[in-house]
Amino acid sequence: MTAKKLWALASTLAVLVACGDDATGPAVTRNDPGTGTRTMLVRADIEGQDVSGGFVTEFEVVLRDAQGAAISGATVVVRNPVLGNVNLLELDAGTGEYLATVNSFASGDYRLDVTRGSDEVRGVVVGGMSAHEITSPTANATVAADQSLTVTWTRPSEAAGADIETRDFEAEGLPDTGSYTIPANGNPPSADQRVRVWRFNKVEIAGGLFGSQLKLSVRNTVEPVIVQ
């Protein structure tokens, strides 16, 4: 095989590996608003939550028509290269709320497809991002009360934004820089402080009614932190 053909093959393989790989580049660059009939309001949330020993991911899709009535009996599927197809089931008939849970948080992008009769939303993709770790403060660390507290986290790939929460402070819609400083007045004494960081990405759904959105987020927690 000639050097030119080898180079072309290597380039093709690199593209295939990168497709859906959330270890490279900002997650928003892989978003796709999809298509649809613009007859359904689709509010979709996928959240990975840290639990003892790993993660649990909860999928929730709420469907409403133009008058605000619940859309029941829909087929709702989320596709991910690691998880395969995740079929969401309606919580109760007539609620228009569709749920699923898996015992992990998967890397890779997430695609949403919703159909109910002639109504549909297809090919909506939210770019994935691997789970992060909080690197500071660490569990059981002692930090100074009434002083600013810098929280740092890993950033496997850049998310659209980040949220931070303790038992006494919260900040939303922050840039995913891997660091944020909680002000002194948000860091009072506490024997069992908890620090949580969410990273998220979201895409507006082009084929749904105004306000339709698919959001992906992942949460990690450090506790306890002793503030004194």
C-alpha positions as CSV (number, residue, x, y, z in Angstrom):
1,M,0.0,0.0,0.0
2,T,1.4,3.4,-1.0
3,A,2.2,6.1,1.6
4,K,-0.7,8.2,0.2
5,K,-3.2,5.3,0.7
6,L,-1.9,4.7,4.2
7,W,-2.4,8.4,5.0
8,A,-5.9,8.3,3.7
9,L,-6.8,5.2,5.7
10,A,-5.3,6.7,8.9
11,S,-7.3,9.8,8.4
12,T,-10.5,7.8,7.8
13,L,-9.9,5.8,11.0
14,A,-9.3,9.0,13.0
15,V,-12.6,10.4,11.9
16,L,-14.4,7.2,12.8
17,V,-12.8,7.1,16.2
18,A,-13.6,10.8,16.9
19,C,-17.2,10.5,15.9
20,G,-19.2,10.5,19.2
21,D,-16.0,10.5,21.2
22,D,-16.4,13.0,24.0
23,A,-12.7,12.9,25.0
24,T,-11.9,15.5,22.3
25,G,-13.2,19.0,21.6
26,P,-16.1,20.9,23.1
27,A,-19.3,18.8,23.5
28,V,-21.4,21.5,21.8
29,T,-19.6,21.0,18.5
30,R,-21.4,17.6,18.2
31,N,-24.9,18.9,18.9
32,D,-27.6,18.4,16.3
33,P,-31.0,20.0,16.6
34,G,-32.6,17.2,14.5
35,T,-35.9,17.4,12.5
36,G,-39.6,17.0,13.2
37,T,-43.2,18.0,12.6
38,R,-43.1,20.8,15.2
39,T,-46.3,19.5,16.8
40,M,-44.8,18.4,20.2
41,L,-43.2,20.2,23.0
42,V,-40.3,17.9,24.1
43,R,-38.5,18.5,27.3
44,A,-35.8,15.9,27.7
45,D,-33.3,15.5,30.5
46,I,-30.5,12.9,30.9
47,E,-28.7,13.2,34.2
48,G,-25.9,11.0,35.5
49,Q,-25.7,11.0,39.3
50,D,-22.8,9.7,41.5
51,V,-23.9,7.0,43.9
52,S,-21.9,4.7,46.1
53,G,-19.7,2.6,43.9
54,G,-20.5,4.3,40.6
55,F,-23.2,6.2,38.7
56,V,-26.9,6.0,37.9
57,T,-28.3,7.8,34.9
58,E,-31.9,8.9,34.8
59,F,-33.7,9.6,31.6
60,E,-36.9,11.8,31.6
61,V,-38.9,13.1,28.6
62,V,-42.0,15.2,29.0
63,L,-44.3,15.5,26.0
64,R,-47.0,18.2,25.6
65,D,-49.1,19.3,22.6
66,A,-49.6,23.0,21.5
67,Q,-52.4,23.3,24.0
68,G,-50.3,22.0,26.9
69,A,-52.1,18.6,27.1
70,A,-50.0,15.5,27.8
71,I,-49.0,13.4,24.8
72,S,-49.6,9.8,25.7
73,G,-48.7,6.5,23.9
74,A,-45.5,7.8,22.3
75,T,-42.4,5.8,21.4
76,V,-39.4,7.4,23.0
77,V,-35.9,6.1,22.4
78,V,-32.4,7.4,23.4
79,R,-29.4,6.0,21.6
80,N,-25.9,5.9,22.8
81,P,-22.8,4.1,21.4
82,V,-22.1,2.5,24.8
83,L,-25.6,1.8,26.0
84,G,-27.3,1.0,22.7
85,N,-31.0,1.8,22.6
86,V,-32.7,3.0,25.9
87,N,-36.5,2.7,25.6
88,L,-38.3,5.2,27.9
89,L,-41.7,4.0,29.2
90,E,-44.6,6.2,30.1
91,L,-44.8,6.7,33.9
92,D,-48.6,6.2,33.9
93,A,-51.0,6.2,30.9
94,G,-52.1,9.8,30.1
95,T,-49.2,11.5,31.9
96,G,-47.0,12.2,28.9
97,E,-43.9,11.6,31.1
98,Y,-41.5,8.9,30.0
99,L,-38.7,7.5,32.2
100,A,-35.8,5.1,32.2
101,T,-32.8,4.4,34.4
102,V,-29.4,2.7,33.8
103,N,-26.8,1.8,36.4
104,S,-23.9,3.7,34.8
105,F,-23.0,7.0,33.1
106,A,-21.9,6.3,29.5
107,S,-19.5,8.4,27.4
108,G,-20.4,9.3,23.8
109,D,-23.2,11.3,22.3
110,Y,-26.9,10.8,23.0
111,R,-29.5,10.8,20.3
112,L,-33.3,11.3,20.9
113,D,-36.1,10.1,18.7
114,V,-39.8,10.5,19.6
115,T,-42.8,9.3,17.5
116,R,-46.6,9.3,18.2
117,G,-48.7,8.6,15.1
118,S,-47.8,11.3,12.5
119,D,-46.0,13.5,15.2
120,E,-42.3,13.1,15.4
121,V,-39.0,14.5,16.5
122,R,-35.9,12.7,15.1
123,G,-32.2,12.8,15.1
124,V,-31.7,15.2,18.0
125,V,-28.1,14.8,19.3
126,V,-26.5,16.2,22.4
127,G,-22.7,15.9,22.5
128,G,-21.5,13.8,25.4
129,M,-18.9,14.5,28.0
130,S,-17.2,11.9,30.2
131,A,-17.8,12.1,34.0
132,H,-15.5,14.5,35.9
133,E,-13.9,14.2,39.3
134,I,-13.7,16.9,42.0
135,T,-10.0,17.3,42.8
136,S,-10.3,20.0,45.5
137,P,-11.5,19.9,48.2
138,T,-11.2,16.2,48.9
139,A,-13.3,14.1,51.1
140,N,-12.6,14.6,54.8
141,A,-10.5,17.7,54.1
142,T,-10.5,20.5,56.6
143,V,-10.8,24.0,55.2
144,A,-11.0,27.5,56.7
145,A,-14.5,28.8,57.4
146,D,-15.5,32.3,56.3
147,Q,-12.7,32.3,53.7
148,S,-13.0,31.8,49.9
149,L,-13.0,28.2,48.9
150,T,-11.6,27.2,45.4
151,V,-13.3,24.1,43.9
152,T,-11.5,22.3,41.1
153,W,-12.5,19.5,38.9
154,T,-11.2,17.5,35.9
155,R,-12.5,18.3,32.5
156,P,-12.2,15.3,30.1
157,S,-13.8,17.5,27.5
158,E,-15.3,21.0,27.6
159,A,-19.0,21.0,28.6
160,A,-21.4,23.8,27.7
161,G,-21.4,24.9,31.4
162,A,-21.2,23.9,35.0
163,D,-23.2,24.3,38.2
164,I,-21.8,24.2,41.8
165,E,-23.7,23.5,45.0
166,T,-22.9,23.2,48.7
167,R,-25.3,23.0,51.6
168,D,-24.9,26.8,51.9
169,F,-24.2,28.1,48.4
170,E,-25.0,27.5,44.7
171,A,-24.0,29.0,41.4
172,E,-25.5,28.0,38.0
173,G,-24.5,28.4,34.4
174,L,-20.8,28.8,35.0
175,P,-18.2,28.2,32.3
176,D,-16.6,24.8,32.4
177,T,-13.1,26.0,33.2
178,G,-12.3,23.3,35.8
179,S,-12.2,25.8,38.7
180,Y,-14.5,28.1,40.6
181,T,-14.0,30.1,43.9
182,I,-16.9,30.1,46.4
183,P,-16.9,33.5,48.1
184,A,-16.1,33.8,51.8
185,N,-19.7,34.6,52.7
186,G,-20.8,31.4,51.0
187,N,-18.5,29.2,53.1
188,P,-19.7,29.2,56.8
189,P,-18.6,26.7,59.4
190,S,-19.9,23.2,58.9
191,A,-18.9,19.8,60.2
192,D,-20.4,18.0,57.2
193,Q,-20.2,20.2,54.2
194,R,-21.0,18.7,50.8
195,V,-19.6,20.0,47.5
196,R,-21.3,19.0,44.2
197,V,-20.4,19.9,40.6
198,W,-22.6,19.3,37.6
199,R,-21.3,19.6,34.0
200,F,-23.9,19.9,31.3
201,N,-24.6,20.3,27.6
202,K,-27.9,21.1,25.9
203,V,-29.4,21.5,22.5
204,E,-32.6,23.3,21.4
205,I,-34.8,20.8,19.4
206,A,-35.5,22.2,16.0
207,G,-38.4,19.8,15.2
208,G,-40.4,20.5,18.3
209,L,-42.6,23.3,19.5
210,F,-40.8,26.4,20.9
211,G,-39.1,25.6,24.1
212,S,-38.2,22.0,23.2
213,Q,-34.8,21.0,24.6
214,L,-32.5,18.0,25.2
215,K,-30.1,18.4,28.2
216,L,-27.4,16.1,29.3
217,S,-25.7,16.5,32.7
218,V,-23.4,14.6,35.0
219,R,-22.9,15.2,38.8
220,N,-20.1,14.3,41.1
221,T,-19.9,14.9,44.9
222,V,-17.3,15.2,47.6
223,E,-18.3,14.8,51.2
224,P,-17.8,15.4,54.0
225,V,-15.7,18.5,54.0
226,I,-15.0,20.0,57.4
227,V,-15.2,23.8,57.4
228,Q,-13.9,25.3,60.6
